[in-house]
Amino acid sequence: MEYKVFIPCAGMGSRLGDLTKNTNKALVKVNGKEVITYIIDKFKPNISIVIGLGYKGSQVRSFLEKKYPRRKFIFVTIDNYDGPGSSLGYTMFQCKEYLQCPFVFISNDTIVLEDIPDPKENYIGYATERDVTQFRSLRLEGNKVLELCEKGATGEVRPYIGLSGIKDYNKFWEVLENNKQEFMKIGESAGIRYLLKHGISFRGIEFSWFDTGNLLDLAKTEQKLMNLFRT
């Protein structure tokens, strides 16, 4: 099927401290490879990838064009990635015109081992063996997503890993246009939450998740991937 992949790479990556002082967090290395390569290598070469660029954006573009000369990238320069009003939601709206088809959203600090499905259906990725307190989470009934919860949810919930497939892209953008203020603050999860409330179904898919978004999780991911690929 025809679809695109969206990877937002505009943010400062401040949770990684000095590691992102001179580089974008998508280019931080884990087990000898840049984080973004783990993501891109999950998709077939003919799939177009939309990249939102901001902080150290020229680094990201130069790296990707050199690393993947046959890939089709759509680079979108985000004019506000650090000032008042900057957010993941703002980055997504800047890229909206290039996402008028089913698409896969994946954070640039999310690594998974499994294949990432085409968005032939709406789906949300989750993990199991993680403390959910610092993440948004899913409430599930079997593999049906009942609710996408804010941080701090209690009960039988699973952490949302920043990976989702959006088949119903028209409804996604329509709902977000009508709830723009909340979307600007939260990002893609606001759109998913509204679609769920409007009766659009999402399937929950479990992944082996490796987070690289903060120093502690980055160190854990480095060790786990070293051990995994050594065996």
N, C-alpha and C positions, 0 to 999 in steps of 0.2 A: 504494500500500500504506500501511497505518497504521504509522507509526513516530514516534519523537521524536528530538530533537537534544539532546545534553548538552554544555554549555560550562562548565567549572569556572572560576570567577572569584573564588575565596576568597583566594588567596595574596597575599603582600605585594609581589611584583614587585621584589624587592631588587636584581636584576641591572640594573635600569634607573636605579639611583641616585636622584638628586634629582627625576627626572621623576615618580616615584611617591610622593614625599614627601606630597603632598596629594591624590593621585588614584589610583584603581585602574588597573592597567596595561592593562586592556581598553578604557579611555577615553583612552589616549594617542593623539594624532592622528598619522596618516601621510598625507602629501599632502592635508591638509585634512579628513580623515575619521577618526573614531574607529576603532580597530582592530576592535572588535567589530561594527561596521556592515558591514565587508567580509565577515565571516563570516555574519551573519544574512541579508544580502541574497542569499546563495547558495541559500536555501531558500524553498520555496513558502509563501505567507502562511498556509495552513491547517495547517502543521506546528507542533506544540507544541514549545517550547524550554525545557528544564530548565536553570536557572542556579543554580550553587552560589555563595552570597554569603558573604563574610567581611569582609576588609579593605575599608573604604570602600564597604561593600555598599549602603548607602542611596543613594549616588551612582549606582551602576550601575542599581539598580532605577528610580530617578527618571528617569534618562536614557532607559532603554529604554521605559518606559511613555509617556513624552512623544514619543519618536521613532517608536514603533511602536504607536499606540493600538489598532490592530485585531489585533495579534498576540496569540497565547495564550502567555504565559510562566508557568512554574511556578518561583517563587523559593523556594529552600531556604536557610535561614540556617544556616551552619556554626558550631557553638558553639566549636570550637577550630581556628583557622586559623594560629596562630603559636606556640603553646606546645608542650611535649613531647607527642609523639603526633600532632601535626598533619602532614598529608601529603595528596597527591592521592588516595591510596587511601582515607584517612579521609573526605575530601570525597565521594568516589564512594559509599561505604557510607551516608553520610547521605542521599544522593539515590536510593538503591537502589529504594525503594518506587515511585518515579515513573518508573523505567526497566524496567518489567516488560513490555517489548515490544521488537521490533527497534529499535536506536537507532544514531545516528551520534555518535561521540565526536570532538570537535575542541578542541584547546588554544586558549586565548584569545589566543595570540600567533602563530597560524598564519594566513597569508593565502595563498590559491591563486587562480589565474586561471580554471581549468577549472570546469565544473559538478561538483558533488559528488553522486555517485550515491545513490539510495535504498539502504538495506541489504537488498536482495533476495538478497544473498549476503554472506558474510563477506569483507571486504577491508581492506587496509592501504595507506595512502598513502606514497609515497616520492618522493625527488628524485634527480637524477643529478649535477648540477654543484656538488657541495659536498664539503668535507672531512668525513669521517665521524667523526673522532676524538672530537668533543665531543657526538656524538649516539648514541642507540641506532640500530641498523641492521638491514637485512633481507638475508638470503641467499636468492637466488631461483634458480629453474630455469624459464626462460621467464617466465610471469607467476604461477607458483605459488610461494608463500612456503614456504621450507623451514625457516627459523629467524628468530626475532627476537632479535638479539644485543645484549649489553650494550655500553656505550661502549668504544671501543678495539679493536673487532673488526678483523681483517685479512682480506685476500683480496678477492674480488669481492663487496662488500657495498654497499648503498645506504642513505643516511640515512632513518630513519623520521621523518615530519614531524608527528607528533602528530595524525593524522587516521585514523580507522578506522570501518568499518561492522560492527556486530555483529548478525548475523541470529540466531545461536543464543544468544540472551540467557539462556535458562534454564540452558544448560550453562555459560555464562560465569559466572553468579552461583553456580551449584552448585560449580564448581571453585574459585572464590574463597573461598567459605565454608569449604572444606576446606584452604585455603592462605592463611588470613587474614593471618597475620603478614607473609609476603612481600608480599602485595598492599598492605598498609598502607604498606609502605616504598616500593613502586615505582609502584603505580597500575595503569592499564588494561593496560599492556604485560605485567604479570605474568599477567593473565587470558588475554591473547592467547597468550602463551608456553605456558601450560598447555593451552590448547585445541589448539594445534599438536601438542604432545606426545601428546595423546589422540586424534590422528588427524582432528581437525576442520580442514578445508581453508580457506585464506584466499588470495584473489587479490591480487597486488600491482598497484597502480595508480599510474602515474607522474603527478605534478603539477608545475606551475610553482610553486615554493614561495618565499614571502617570509617570513622569520622576523623577529619584532619582540621577541624575548625578552631581548635584551641590547643595550647601547648601540651596539656596533659593527654588529650586524646590523640594528638599527633604522635607523641612518644609511644603510646600503646599500639597505635596502628603500625608504626615503624617496626616494632618488635614482633608483632603478630605476622606481618607480611614477610619479614626476614625468616621467621621460623617456617611459615607456610611454603615459601618458594625454595627453601633449603631442602625440604623433604621430598 
